[in-house]
């Protein structure tokens, strides 16, 4: 199983979620840590994206350290805004 780490900006996004979505996010993180390789963002980005209903979670996998670093969680509109900042 991989270990979870969180980017310094993670709390900014996670803390704004409703409690029910926070719970679902925690469960999704646990599943990702078991099998982290999902689908890549477009354009050859090193980030992976997964869905939690209408929400998206972005992360990177570091195989050498058996680590998954989580960067962002939010609804689709917030996801597009985050994505456009970096790509």
N, C-alpha and C positions, 0 to 999 in steps of 0.2 A: 504494500500500500504506500502511496505517495504521501508526503507531508504538505500541509497547506501553509503558504505564506501570503501576506496581503500587502499590496502596494500602499504607499503612504496616503494615497487619495481614496482608498477603498471606503473608509468610514464616512466620507462625504456623501457617497452614494447609498451605502447600506443603511445608514442612520435615518434616511428620509423615507424608507420603505414602511408600509403598513406592517403590523405585527404578523399577520397571516403570511404575507409575502416573505418576510424575514425568515419565518419557520420553513417555508418551502425552499428558500435559498440555502439554508443550512443543510437541508436534506439533499439538495442537488449537489452541493459541494462534497458531501460525503460520497455520493455516487461517482462524481468526477474523480475523486481521489482513488477510487478502486480501478477505474478505467479511463484515464484522462484524454486519450486521443479521440477527439470528436471531429468536427469539421473546421477547417481553416477559414479565416476571413478571406475575402477575394483579394486578388492582386499579389499572391504569394506572401502575405503577411505571416508573421510567426505566431500570431494570436489565434486562439481557438474561441469559438462562440457556441453557446448552448442555450436552449430555451427553458424558461420557467413560465409556462403559459404565455402571456403577452410580454413577458420580461426577457431580457437577454443578460447573460453573464459572460464576460470576457476574461480569458486567462492565458497564460503561457506555461508550457511544460518544459522542465529542465531535467532531462533523462539522467545526466551524470550525477545529480544530487537527489534524484527521486523526489523532486519538488514540483508543486504546482503553485504558481503565483497568480492571485486573483487581482484584477485591475478595476473592473467596473461591473455594476449591476443596475439595471433600470429598465423602464419601458422602452418601446421601440423608438419613440420620438427622442428620448434622452440618449438612446444608443446611437442614433444617427448623428446627433449633435457631438457626442464623444468621438465617434468615428471620423467625422469631418475635421475635427481639431488636429488629428494625427495623420490623416491620409488624404 
